Amino acid sequence: MLEVSSINTYYGLSHVLFDVSLEVTEGEVVFLLGRNGVGKTTTMRSIMGLTPPQSGGITFKGKEIAGVPPYKLAQMGLGYVPEDRRIFAQLTVQENLEVARKQGSKDKENWTLERVYSLFPALERFKGRQGGSLSGGEQQMLTIARTLMGNPDLLILDEPGEGLAPVVVEQLLGQLKELKQQNLTMLISEQNLWFAGELADVVYVIDRGQTQYRGTAAEFEANQEIKDAYLAV
């Protein structure tokens, strides 16, 4: 569904990503793991057209998308949950969801308010509250729910558990597992190995802007050398 081929991305004159490559097959949950500052977020931003790569290629459903504006990527079926959430603080929870509503393909069940509220019951309880009044965990759920209302074919999440209390992370994991059971394709960046171990089909490890490892979740779990080299604190 998604193929990133040897992309090189810069911030100004600073070379941040060096020939980063990864693949996401339909129905998979793929994790991009790495410490802070190694290029995970830049990889996500490169895919979403927010920081387009200067070289290399990105294809989505067979079409080249490197440099395509983010709004067009959303129309094509890419859904992005950024690390900083970007909810509309002055709008209510329900208004945040309604503003993102987009018709999906006719051959699959579309996301509706009822379906989103079933996955995130807390949002239904708070549907009349302003988004800015929610806790960090509730805002994260709202951001994911808002993205689902666009009926994405691929959901990209940048560090969804960052800054959340362990009990909230566990709740979020359960909701993402439910999305996996519904065969939603996901690409997730994370530092939390436990979180990845509970959800991943395939794992990539990035360090210093380069892809250092690719393997199945089982292969990664058994590879202590990679964990020690690139993920130990």
N, C-alpha and C positions, 0 to 999 in steps of 0.2 A: 504493500500500500504506500509506504514512504521509503525512499532511498536517498540518503545523504552521501555524496561521493566526493571525498577529498576536498572539503571546503576550507578556505582560508578567509578569516574574518579579522577586520581591524577596527580599533577605536582610534580614529585619527591616524597617527603614525605608529601606534602600538599594535603589533601583530599578536593577536589573542588566540585564534584557532589555527592549528597547523595540520592541514590535510585530514580533518576529522571525517570519519565515515561511520554510518550505521544504517541498519535496515529495520523496518517494522512491517511484519506480515499481518494481514487482516486477521483479527481475532486474538492477536497476541497482546500481552502486557509486557512492555520492554522498559527496563530501568537503566538510567544513565547515572552511575554512581561516581562520587569523587568528593574530595574535601572542599571546603570553601575556597572560592577564588581560582578554581582550576579550569573553568570554561563551560560549566554545565548551563548556566543561564544564557551565556552568549550563544551556545548551540541552539537553545530553544528560540532565542530572538532571531537567530539567522534563519531558522526554518520558517518562522512566522513573518519574515520580511521586515522586522523592526530594525535589525542590524544586518543588512544583506551581505553575504560573502562577496569578496572581490574576485574569487576564482573557485572552481569546483562546481558541482551540480547538485540540485535537489529536485527530485521528482515525487509527485503525489498522484496516485492512481494513474501513473504512466505519463503525466504531463510535467514538463519542466516548470518549476515555480520559483526558482532563485530570483529574488528581486521583485516578485509580484507583490503589490501593496497588500497589507494585512486584511483590509476589508474584503478584497477579492478572494483571499484565501479562506476567509470565514464563509463566503458564499459557496466556495468549492467543497466545504465540508471539514475544514480544520477548526477545531475548537481549542482555545488557549486559556489556561488558568495561570495568570502570572503570580510570581511570588508575593508581590505587593497588593494583590487582590483587586484593586481598582473598582470597588463598588461605587454606586452613586449614593453618596452619604445622605443627601437631602431627599431622596426618593424612598418610599416605603419598600419593604421586602417584596410585596407583590408587584409594585411598579418596576422594581429592578428586574423581576422575572419577565414581566409583560413586554418591556422595551426590547428584550433580546429574542422574542418569539420569532422563529423562522420555520417555514414549512420544510419538512424533510422529504426524502424520497417516499414514493407510494408503496414500495415493497417492504417497508419495515414500520414497526410501531413508532409513531411520533411521540415526542415528549410534550406533555401538557402540564398545566398547573397541578392537576390531580396526581399525575404520575410523579412529578417532582416532590410534591408534599408527602407522598407515600414513602419516598426514599429518605426525605429529610423532614420528619414530623415537626421538629422544632420550628422550622420556617413557617409552617402553617399556623402555629401558635402565635408567631410574631409577625404575621403578614401585614399588619397595619402599622408596625413600627418603622421608623426611619432606619435605613441601613447603617448609618453612622452610630446608632445607639447600641448595636449588637456587639457581643464579645468577639475576640479574635477568632475563636473556633466557629462561631455562628456566621461571621463574615466569610470565612473560608468555605463553609457549606453553601452560603448564598452565591459565592463566586462560581463554584462548581455547578450549582443548580442553574444559574443564569446561563452558563455556557451550554449546558444540556438543552436549554430551551431553543438554542439554535440548531438542534438536531445534527451534531457533528458526526462524521464517519470516523474521525480520529480525534481523541481527546488528549491534549498535551498539558501536563501539570508540572509546574516548576516548584519543587520543594513544598508539596502540599502540607507536610507536617511541621514545617519550620515555625518555631516560636509557640507551638501549642502545647498545652498540658498533656501529660501521658494519657490520661483518661480520654481526652478529646481525640488524640491521635488514634487510639484504639477504636473509638467510635467511627472515625473517618475511614479507617482501614476496613471496617465491616461494610461501610457503604460502597467503597471502591470494589470490594469483593463481590458485592451484589451486581455492580456494573459489569464486572468480569464475567459473572455467570450469565449475563444478558448478551455476552459476546461483543461488548464495546471494545474496540481497539484503543489501547492507551500507550502513551510514551510519558514516562515519569522520571524527573530528576530528583535525586534524594542523597542524603548522607547516612540516613538511618538504615543500617544493614538488616535489622529485624523487620522493619517495614517492608523492605524489598524481598526478604526471604519468604514473607507471608503471601506475596502477591505476584512476583515476577515469573515470567516464562523464560525470558532472555535477559542477560545482564551485560552491559557495557561499562567499562571503567575508563574514566578520563583523568588525565593528570598533565599539568602544564600545557593545556591546550591541545593535547594529542590523545587519540584513542589508544589505550594501552592493553585492553583485554576485551574479548567477547566470548561468551559461553552461555550454556543453558543455566537455569537457576541451580540445578543439581550440581553441575560442574563447578559453578562459582562457589557454592557452599562447601565443596570439598577442597577448594584451592586456598589454603591458608597463606601460601606465599604471596599471592596477589593481594589478599586482604592486608597483610603486614606491610607490604611495599607501598601501597597506594591509599589505604583507607584507615590505617591505624592512627590514633590521635597521639 
